[in-house]
Amino acid sequence: MKIRSIIILIFLALFPVSCIFSPDPGKKSEKPHHQWIEPTTPSNVIKNLEMAFTQRDIDFYERCLHPDFFYRSPSEVDELDIYWSRSVEIATMRKLFEECREFIITPVQINIYEEYGKNYPDIPDRAIIDSNDDHPNDVWIICDYYITMDIFFNQLGDFKVQQDMKFKIVEDTDTHLFSIIRWVDDTQIVQKPAAIQ
């Protein structure tokens, strides 16, 4: 199981699960909001995602995610892969942001490439084809990132998380704006969350 998933599961275990799905009480944050960047490129989506974490802004976070988004953390040792939907992701991250006093995320781009659906017309030579058949008729942009997260909880303590993340980003054919449709924890080495010194 991957570190991001471990931290979220610890968080869920220590705080009542029913509260995660409770309506937002509507309390407005006093912190200033940075300008939203129009997601006309995949890199702008990642910039907005970074801003959402840093500002702990659930509205920015939600706007980064495609309506068909889901998060996946495949297991390397058993069949207990973790999947959750956009609604669960948003509800969980809303509560997580509320329980943090600071959340610093540093994304470093490793690779970016196009992934073609097997039924896409005129697939270029040597193109990468989607092996999972997630998008047979479309092209997705795959962004491999090395992510460092410094998470300062109000009650759980402080953690440093370092992981390989794969963001699968899709362009809306009408608006030509990009959003994250899949977030895959691609970390190969399972490590214990390290307390921040």
C-alpha positions as CSV (number, residue, x, y, z in Angstrom):
1,M,0.0,0.0,0.0
2,K,1.3,3.4,-0.9
3,I,2.1,6.3,1.5
4,R,-0.5,8.7,0.4
5,S,-3.1,5.9,0.9
6,I,-1.6,5.0,4.3
7,I,-1.8,8.6,5.6
8,I,-5.4,9.0,4.3
9,L,-6.4,5.6,5.9
10,I,-4.8,6.6,9.2
11,F,-6.6,9.9,9.0
12,L,-10.0,8.2,8.3
13,A,-9.4,5.7,11.2
14,L,-8.8,8.5,13.7
15,F,-11.6,10.8,12.6
16,P,-15.2,9.7,12.3
17,V,-15.9,8.5,8.8
18,S,-19.4,10.0,8.9
19,C,-18.0,13.4,9.2
20,I,-16.2,13.1,5.9
21,F,-19.4,13.0,4.0
22,S,-21.1,15.8,6.1
23,P,-22.1,19.0,4.3
24,D,-19.5,21.8,4.4
25,P,-20.6,24.1,7.3
26,G,-20.0,27.0,4.9
27,K,-17.3,28.6,7.1
28,K,-15.1,30.8,4.8
29,S,-11.4,30.7,5.2
30,E,-9.5,34.0,6.0
31,K,-6.5,33.0,3.9
32,P,-6.0,34.8,0.6
33,H,-6.7,32.9,-2.6
34,H,-4.3,32.9,-5.5
35,Q,-5.5,33.4,-9.0
36,W,-6.8,30.3,-10.8
37,I,-4.8,29.5,-13.9
38,E,-6.9,28.6,-16.9
39,P,-6.1,24.9,-17.5
40,T,-5.3,25.3,-21.2
41,T,-2.3,22.9,-20.8
42,P,-1.6,19.8,-18.7
43,S,1.2,21.8,-16.8
44,N,-1.4,24.4,-15.8
45,V,-3.5,21.6,-14.3
46,I,-0.6,20.6,-12.1
47,K,0.1,24.2,-11.1
48,N,-3.5,24.5,-10.0
49,L,-3.3,21.2,-8.1
50,E,-0.2,22.5,-6.3
51,M,-1.9,25.7,-5.5
52,A,-5.0,23.8,-4.2
53,F,-2.8,21.8,-1.8
54,T,-0.7,24.7,-0.7
55,Q,-3.7,26.9,0.0
56,R,-5.8,23.9,1.2
57,D,-8.4,25.1,-1.2
58,I,-11.0,22.4,-1.9
59,D,-12.7,24.4,-4.6
60,F,-9.4,24.6,-6.6
61,Y,-8.8,21.0,-5.9
62,E,-12.3,20.0,-7.2
63,R,-11.8,22.1,-10.4
64,C,-8.7,20.1,-11.2
65,L,-10.6,16.8,-11.4
66,H,-12.6,15.5,-14.4
67,P,-16.2,14.4,-13.7
68,D,-15.1,10.8,-14.4
69,F,-12.0,11.0,-12.1
70,F,-10.9,8.2,-9.9
71,Y,-7.8,7.6,-7.7
72,R,-6.0,4.3,-7.9
73,S,-3.3,2.9,-5.7
74,P,-2.4,-0.6,-7.0
75,S,-1.0,-3.1,-4.5
76,E,2.3,-4.8,-5.3
77,V,1.8,-7.6,-2.8
78,D,-1.9,-8.6,-3.0
79,E,-5.1,-7.9,-4.8
80,L,-6.1,-5.1,-2.4
81,D,-5.9,-2.2,-4.9
82,I,-7.4,1.0,-3.7
83,Y,-9.9,2.8,-5.9
84,W,-12.1,5.7,-5.0
85,S,-14.3,8.0,-7.0
86,R,-14.2,11.7,-7.5
87,S,-16.9,12.3,-4.8
88,V,-15.0,10.2,-2.2
89,E,-11.7,11.9,-3.1
90,I,-13.2,15.4,-2.7
91,A,-14.9,14.6,0.5
92,T,-11.8,13.0,2.0
93,M,-9.5,15.8,0.9
94,R,-11.9,18.5,2.2
95,K,-11.7,16.9,5.7
96,L,-7.9,16.4,5.3
97,F,-7.4,20.1,4.4
98,E,-9.4,21.1,7.4
99,E,-7.2,19.0,9.7
100,C,-3.9,20.4,8.4
101,R,-2.3,23.6,9.4
102,E,0.1,23.5,6.4
103,F,0.4,21.3,3.3
104,I,3.4,21.8,1.0
105,I,3.5,19.9,-2.2
106,T,6.5,20.0,-4.6
107,P,5.9,18.3,-8.0
108,V,8.8,17.5,-10.2
109,Q,7.9,16.5,-13.8
110,I,9.7,13.3,-14.9
111,N,8.0,12.5,-18.2
112,I,5.0,13.5,-20.2
113,Y,3.6,11.7,-23.2
114,E,0.4,10.8,-25.2
115,E,-1.4,7.6,-24.6
116,Y,-3.7,6.5,-27.5
117,G,-6.9,4.4,-27.2
118,K,-6.8,1.3,-29.3
119,N,-9.7,2.5,-31.5
120,Y,-8.3,6.0,-32.0
121,P,-8.0,6.7,-35.8
122,D,-4.6,7.2,-37.4
123,I,-2.5,6.2,-34.4
124,P,1.1,7.4,-35.1
125,D,3.9,4.8,-35.5
126,R,5.6,3.9,-32.2
127,A,2.7,5.5,-30.2
128,I,2.0,4.3,-26.7
129,I,-1.4,2.4,-26.7
130,D,-3.6,2.2,-23.6
131,S,-3.2,-1.3,-22.3
132,N,-6.0,-1.0,-19.7
133,D,-8.6,-0.1,-22.3
134,D,-9.6,3.0,-20.2
135,H,-10.1,5.2,-23.2
136,P,-10.4,3.2,-26.4
137,N,-11.4,6.2,-28.6
138,D,-9.4,9.0,-27.0
139,V,-6.0,10.4,-26.4
140,W,-4.9,11.0,-22.8
141,I,-1.8,13.0,-21.7
142,I,0.2,11.0,-19.2
143,C,2.2,13.1,-16.7
144,D,4.7,11.2,-14.5
145,Y,5.7,13.3,-11.5
146,Y,7.9,12.8,-8.5
147,I,6.0,14.4,-5.6
148,T,7.2,15.5,-2.2
149,M,4.5,16.4,0.3
150,D,5.2,18.0,3.7
151,I,2.0,17.5,5.7
152,F,1.6,19.3,9.0
153,F,-1.5,18.0,10.8
154,N,-3.2,19.7,13.8
155,Q,-3.4,16.4,15.7
156,L,-1.7,13.6,13.8
157,G,1.8,15.1,13.7
158,D,4.0,16.0,10.7
159,F,4.8,13.7,7.8
160,K,7.0,13.8,4.7
161,V,5.7,11.8,1.8
162,Q,7.8,11.2,-1.4
163,Q,6.1,9.3,-4.2
164,D,5.9,8.7,-7.9
165,M,2.5,9.8,-9.2
166,K,1.0,9.3,-12.6
167,F,-1.6,12.0,-13.6
168,K,-3.7,11.0,-16.6
169,I,-5.0,14.2,-18.0
170,V,-7.7,14.7,-20.7
171,E,-8.7,17.6,-22.9
172,D,-12.4,18.6,-23.1
173,T,-13.3,18.6,-26.8
174,D,-15.7,21.6,-26.3
175,T,-13.8,23.9,-24.0
176,H,-10.3,22.6,-24.8
177,L,-9.5,22.8,-21.1
178,F,-7.6,20.0,-19.4
179,S,-8.4,18.1,-16.1
180,I,-7.1,15.0,-14.3
181,I,-9.2,11.9,-15.1
182,R,-7.0,9.3,-13.3
183,W,-4.5,9.7,-10.5
184,V,-2.4,6.6,-10.1
185,D,0.1,6.1,-7.3
186,D,2.9,4.6,-9.2
187,T,5.5,4.3,-6.4
188,Q,7.5,1.1,-6.7
189,I,9.1,1.0,-3.2
190,V,6.8,0.9,-0.2
191,Q,8.3,3.1,2.6
192,K,7.2,4.1,6.1
193,P,6.0,7.7,6.4
194,A,8.8,9.7,7.8
195,A,8.2,12.3,10.5
196,I,9.4,15.8,9.4
197,Q,12.4,16.9,11.4
